Amino acid sequence: TLIGHSERRVKYGETDEDTAAKVEKCQEQGLNVIFCIGETLEEREGGKTDEVNKRMLAAVLPKIKDWSNIVIAYEPVWAIG
């Protein structure tokens, strides 16, 4: 299950809290999750890469109970074709 993709964050307004809730539900059901994090070009150029990625991870980390079902995918928005 793909969660946190930039298109969902932008087009549907998914927040860090929304993605954390989705990860929690997947964990409860034993589903594998690919959790996407990554900054926009504006955030990168503003020197906020670490801040953005830490914020995205901070919301979801307390929800992860089984790391064997989680992959963190760094996918900076500026690098997407």
C-alpha positions in Angstrom: 0.0 0.0 0.0 1.5 3.3 -1.1 0.9 6.1 1.5 2.1 9.7 1.5 2.7 10.2 -2.2 3.2 13.8 -3.1 0.3 13.8 -5.6 -2.2 12.8 -2.8 -0.7 15.4 -0.5 -1.0 18.1 -3.1 -4.2 17.1 -5.0 -6.2 15.9 -2.1 -4.7 17.8 0.8 -3.6 14.8 2.7 -1.8 15.9 5.9 0.9 14.2 7.9 -1.8 13.2 10.4 -3.8 11.7 7.6 -0.9 9.6 6.4 -0.1 8.5 9.9 -3.7 7.3 10.4 -3.5 5.3 7.2 -0.2 3.7 8.2 -1.8 2.8 11.6 -4.8 1.1 9.8 -2.5 -0.8 7.5 -0.4 -2.0 10.5 -3.5 -3.2 12.2 -4.4 -5.3 9.2 -0.9 -6.6 8.6 -0.5 -4.8 5.2 2.8 -3.8 3.8 3.3 0.0 3.4 5.6 2.0 1.2 5.6 5.4 3.0 6.7 8.3 0.8 8.5 11.4 2.0 10.1 14.2 0.1 10.4 17.9 -0.3 9.3 20.3 -3.0 11.8 22.3 -5.1 10.9 25.4 -3.1 11.6 23.6 0.2 14.9 22.3 -1.1 16.0 25.6 -2.4 15.0 27.1 1.0 17.3 24.7 2.8 14.3 22.9 4.4 14.9 19.3 3.1 15.7 17.8 6.5 13.0 19.8 8.3 10.3 18.6 5.9 11.4 14.9 5.9 11.7 14.9 9.7 8.2 16.4 10.0 6.7 13.7 7.7 8.4 10.9 9.6 7.6 12.3 13.1 3.9 12.0 12.4 4.1 8.3 11.4 6.9 6.9 13.6 4.6 6.5 16.7 2.1 4.5 14.6 4.7 1.9 13.4 4.6 -1.3 15.4 6.0 -3.7 12.9 9.0 -2.4 10.9 9.0 -5.6 8.8 6.0 -4.2 6.9 7.3 -0.7 6.3 9.5 0.8 3.6 10.4 4.5 3.7 10.7 5.9 0.2 12.5 9.2 -0.2 10.9 10.7 -3.3 11.6 14.4 -3.6 8.8 16.1 -5.5 11.3 18.2 -7.5 12.9 15.0 -8.9 9.6 13.6 -10.3 9.5 13.9 -14.1 
